[in-house]
Every structure is written in C-alpha cells, then in structure tokens.
Amino acid sequence: MQFVNIYLSMILLFAVGLSATPLLRHNLKLANIFAHGIATLGSLAAVLCASFIFVEGPQAFSIPVSLPFLEFSVRVDYLAAYFLAIIGIAGAAASIYAFDYGREYFGRRFMVMAELYLTFLLAMILVVTISHIFAFIVVWEVMSVASFLLVGQEYSRPANTKAAYLYLVMTHVGTAFITIAFLLLWKTSGSMDFAALTGWRGDEWTRNAIFICSLIGFGTKAGVIPVHIWLPKAHPAAPTHVSALMSGVMLKTAIYGMCRFYLEFLGTGPVWWGELILLLAIVSAVLGVLYAMMEHDIKSLLAYSSVENIGIILLGIGAGMVFMSRGLSSFAVLAWSAALFHVLNHAIFKSLLFFGAGAVVNATHTRDIEHHGGLIKAMPYTAIFFLAGAAAISALPPLNGFVSEWLIFQSLLILPEALSGVAGKLSAALLISLLGLTSALAAACFVKAFGVVFLAKPRSVSAAEAHEAPCLMLGSMGFLAIMCLGIGFIAPWLRVMLQSILIPFLSAEAVDNMVGAKWYLLGAQSGSAAGGLSLPLLGAVFVVGLVFAMALYRVCGCKNRLSGETWTCGIVPAARMEYTATGFSGPIRRAFGKILRPRTETVINRNISPYSGRRVIFEVHITHVFDELVYQPLNRYIVKLSRFMKEIQTGSVQLYVGYIMVVTIAVLIWSTRW
Amino acid sequence: MQVLAILLLFSAFLLTRASRLASAVHILLAQSAMVAAACAVESGGSMHMLIAAVLTVLIKVGLIPKALLRVVSQLKREREVDPIMGPNASSLAAAAAIVMTYAVIDRTLPGGLSWDAVAASLALVFIGLMLIITRRQAIMQIVGLITIENGLYLLGLSTTHGLPMIIELGIFFDVLVAVSVLVILTNRLKKSFQSTDTSILKKLKG
C-alpha cells in the first residue's frame, strides 16, 4: 500500500461527498447521512494517513499541474501527521455529532451547510499536508472563506452576520501578513517548495520581517490577544459542530503554521522572538480566561477559553524558542513537546465542551446560562461528559489537560536559567505565577459554567422542559470524554512520539536526553534540573484513597439517609435563590476591577406595588481593554477617512469622466518623460 | 491618410460647436464614414480590413446614428441649452488638445509610421472626453463616447495595420451593445423626467 494511494483516496472521498451531496437535496435525511458519513470516513482516512506516517516514516509526493506557480505537492512529515491526526480525530467526532445535530438545520439551508462543512474539513486537511507556498495560501483561503460562510449560516440574526464580516476582515488581514511572510521567503530562497525552504538562511533583516509577519498572520488566525476580537464573536455564531472544529482544530492550523516557520524555516532566532511570543501568550492567557469568566453566553465563554488555551500553547512555543536561542536544546524539546501536547488536548476537550454546550442549547434554545440550571436531571449523560471536559480543561489529574499544563509549567520553571539579568529572571518568575493564576481562574470559570448550567433548579421554562440529547451526539461526546481520560494515561508514550516529531528540527541527542523516561514516569531531566510525574502512581493513590474512604464509611459512617427539599428557613426553595452566573463571577470582577472596569446598571422599578413590591434589573458590562484602546479609535479613523473620500463622489457623470481625462492626460505626459 | 486625419479633426472641431442634437449626430455620422474610409485606404486590398470597413459603415454610419436620430426626433427641446463650457471655450480647449497631442506624439514617436494618424486619433479621444465632460444632454454624451471610440479605433488601425478579425468583431459588438444600452437608458431618462439632462442623475447619490 502506497501512501499516495491512501492520501488520494481520502481526497477522492471528499470529492465524491462534495459532488454527490447536492444530488440528494430532495431527501434531506439521506443527504444528512451521506454528507456526514463521508465526513466521518474522510476524517478516519486522515487518521489512517497520519498513522501510516508514524509507522512508515515521512512521505512526500508531487503531482505537477499545468498552471504556473501551482503544483500539488504533498509532504507529510511527523509534524504534519500529528496535526493531521488531530484534525481527523476531532473531525470524526464532529461529523458523528452532526448526524443528529444537522437535523436541527433541515429546511434552514441544510444543504449549503453540509457542503461547506465538507469543504472546511477538506481544506484543513490540505492546509497541514500541502508543501507548496502558493497552494498553501490557496487552501488557507478556502478554509477561511468556508468557515466565514459557516459563521454566517444563521444569517437572519444581525449579530451573526456582523460577526461573520468581522471574522472575514480579520482573517484577511492575517492572510495578507502570511502572504507577505511567504513571499519574502520565496524571494530570498527562490523556491516555492517547503522542503527546499528547510535549510534557508537569510539576512537578519529579512528573518525579522518574516518572523513579525508570520506572527501577526498566524496570530490573527489563532486568536492571540490583541488580534483576537473576531474569535469570541464568530465561534458562537457558527453551528455547534463547526464551532467545535473552529475552536478545537482551525486555531491549531495557525499553530501548525507557527511550528513550520519557527522550527523549520526560520530555525533558531534571536532571544527577543521568544520573549515577544511569551509576552503575547501570557496576556492572551490571563485576559482570555478573565473575559471567559465574565461571559454569560455559554459558547462565547468557551470561545474566550480558547483564547486562553492558545495563550498556554504559545507559552510553550515561546519558551521553546528562548531555549533554542540560548542553545539549550533539550529544554527546547521539553517546551515544544509540551506545546504540541496541549494542542492535542485542547482540540479534544474544547470540542467536547462545545458539543456539550450545543446539546444544552439544543435542549433549551438559549445560549444565556442565566436561563439554564438544573439540567443535570434532564440531561445526565451530557452533564457527565461536560463535567469530564470541564475537569480536563481545568487541568485536573489524571485527565489529559493536567499533563500538558504540568509540562508547560516544567518548561517555564527552567526558563529563569535561559533569561539573563534580574529583569529576565523576575519576569520568568512572574510568568510562572501568572500561568498559575490562569489555571486557577480557568478552574473557577468552569466551576461556574458547570454549576450554573447543570446544578440547582431550572431558571426558565425552557430549561425545565429540556430533554436528553440524541444518542449519536452523546456517543461522540462520550468518545471524546474517554479520550480525555485515556490520553492522561498514555501520556508518557505520547510524549516519546511528540519528541520524535521534533528530531528533524532540534538536535537528535537533545531529544534522546529527554526521551529516557519510563512508561510509568513522565519526566523532564537535563543535568541537575529534573521533574517527574507519574500518572499511574497518582491514579493508584486516588484508587487506594477511594477504597480507604469507602471502607471507612462502611465501618464507622452513619447509615442514616434523609431525602427532601433543601431547608430554606421554611419556605419552598425557588430558582431565584440560586447563585447566578453574574453573582458567581462577582468577586473576581471586583478583584480585577482595574482590568475589567465593570459598569453596572441598576434599574429599580418601585411602581409595581405601593407597599413592598419592586422589580430590580441589574446588568453588568465589562470593558474590553483592547477594544477601547485599539479598535474603537481605528474604527473612528476609518470612518473619518471614508467621509473625506466621499467628497470626491459627487454623483455627477461629467465629473467622473473628468477624473478619467485627468488620469489619461497625466499618463500621456508621464509617458513622454517630460 | 493625412487628408483624412485633418478632416477627422475638423469634424471633431465642429462637434464642439454643435448645439443642435440632430446636427451633432449628423457630424458624428460623417466622422464615422471618414473612419471607414481610412480603414479602406489603410487596407491595401486585404480582405479582413475591407470587412472591418464595411462593418464600420453598417454599425457606426447606419445603425447607431439612426437610433440616435430616432431618440432625438422624440425630444422636444433637442438642443444643448446650457452647456458647462460654451462652444467658444470648448473649441479653444479642442485646439489646445490637438496641440498637446501633436506635441506629445512628436516627443514619443518622432517621425514614426503614420505619425499624423496617431496624433489625430489621440486628439479625437481627448475631444470626445471633453464633450462628455462639458455637455449635459445624454445624446451629446453618447456622441462623445463614439468619438472616443472612433479615436481608439483609428489608433489601433494606424499602429497595427489591422487587428485580428475576432478582436475587430468583438470591438464592434461592444460598441453596439454599449450604444443600445445607452439609448435605452436615455429613453428611460426621458420617460421619467421629460428631459435627457444628465445632471438629474446627481439625485441618485445616496
């Protein structure tokens, strides 16, 4: 079996899906099964491709197309295969989820959605496997446009179209910068093939320019603060299975781009590259989780949490780049592998959480968590899976999120060795404490999300009438929840694999130094610095503790069991007594008042009853720092400029032709070189 | 060829002075006929140039003026009453345009092939542009457009000695479509506003 055959049959599968789905437009049920079935199979084929690479080694082939600058050349090395596997796993889960979820959209442009979904998946697969500059930009653009159209799927709501256009503008700004970076590479190396760019060495100025352009370009796609503004608006607007893929996987294609540039094309750079990324990363992580904490829209909350997680991934990448510049390659291996590990984990638990949120929104028809509550009784399985995802994203052992965050902490703890001067060492220490803060806030955020959505009593009629999600939706959530647990346990093997990804880019002996960990121990050791983590041991401690506690309960626990309403001083407990999301996030809003600058609006209506009755409406809005500092002034400036430009548009035909004449005369005179 | 170039410039010059729409269309008709003649003269007996000349006669001397004259005959006030630039001023501007184009061509193509024809055709383009800018009546603007087109056609003719047949056909088709659209729009304008003054179109601006 050749790799080319597997790869091309995967593409063919998608092509069949794309071309045959429209034929089934008269039978939506069949179209749903067919399109999402193809998507599932295609995703599994992507996983197959990736595993083929991990077994047989990197593969490359190229099919010349008779067009200038265009060549269909594919090169799948370990790095690409890793991202391909992530796309495949998350894509398969999302497609299975879509079998049930897609039915929501029958009669609401379902066919368009199914077609775009297939295009989106295929474009992401191509983005990580194609190794030709021009073709890369083309498929990157296809991915962006397909996701833009999916964000605008429910275009009847003005907020959605607004979000979609904001996304379109931002992603094109990003693409422009990526194109500049690639063109600079092409101009100085003379090659359009990624493989030929590997050993590229340019002068200092070009390298810095490429670094900055690619950082802005891929950073925009990844949703790094301050170019994140599209993300929290666009992700909630899309259909849930697409939101999950956008948050879980599409952001990772940007990380893939960064890996290509900073590991392969640019290689080791000056220290300030890494430091700049660390700065952006920590700002994204802290602000992302703070905004997530303040959010009441469940999908926006998850989107902001994606900003935070991208920050955490970038912390690993930034630390890795600092280590590379300082020549500490074995630490660089640690940091990079931590970042790559978190890429996989975030793809899994963020998809899981989005699926859970989608099931909840489906059941209650609102995204506002203030209107949820008590759903654990109506939707027990969804609740359990969401809880698993929430625990994983809060980095609780023994789930997968814990392992990667622990590795990132390890690499940050070594960071003071690489940064020189008091300021450097202090800022490294600050970085560690801020990451700690981020993790704590993330835990608080998901306690809020789970508690307010699933616990206590329903706060609205629709929440009270909620029903459990259909079985395929539950199935895909269950699959991801099991992966959250499983990856935690196979972490040591996975880490060996991750380090093999890094062999081509960092020195091989550095990788060997780090690989020497046992199956039961996840360790980082180089010289005197060492850290170790054994999940099986932790699991064993947990199990032993559980058994001990149960035994203790059996032996001397009291057997009385009472059940009844919660005691509330003699009145019947009602949903209005519950902790609301606003109330829960209150202390944090106050503690970070300087950053969030909340504005509260209280409207008290005393006219309801002259004696006691009054109705209070309380609203809190937080201020988004970068909106106020960057985007609003920019917006005003653009409007002003457009007003100015409007002056030349008088509406007079004669004047318009006059412009043409002036230009013609100018060109004519210029042509004589007077 | 030189005589034809001079006659063409003269016709363009006359256009700047015409205020009755019907006479402007008649001058245009004569101008197109001269272009056709130039085409026939330049052909040197080659078949496809002759076809182009015949097509010019058919479309620019026959069809287009006929359609324009029909529109003009339906108008009540068929004069350019209040042009943005009066006949005297526009004649002066046309003279300036002729001087300028001859000067420019003298510098860029000194003593080149068909030097006269190139300069004259450029002058035609500019006079056409000027007609559009300085006249308010839609018919006069169409006349200006066809003058530009005649100039460009002549330019192509004098520099390349005949474009490939398919491109020539394309150009003719283009002109035909453009003029029919313009005539339809002029009719609409007349129906809606009882006038073909294009300054009404300013109201369209949002």
Interface residues (C-beta under 8 A of the other chain):
Chain A: Q649 T650 G651 S652 V653 Q654 L655 V657 G658 I660 M661 T664 I665 L668 I669 S671 T672 W674
Chain B: I84 M100 T101 V104 R107 T108 L122 V125 F126 L129 M130 I132 I133 T134 R135 R136 Q141 T198 S199 L201 K202 K203 L204 K205
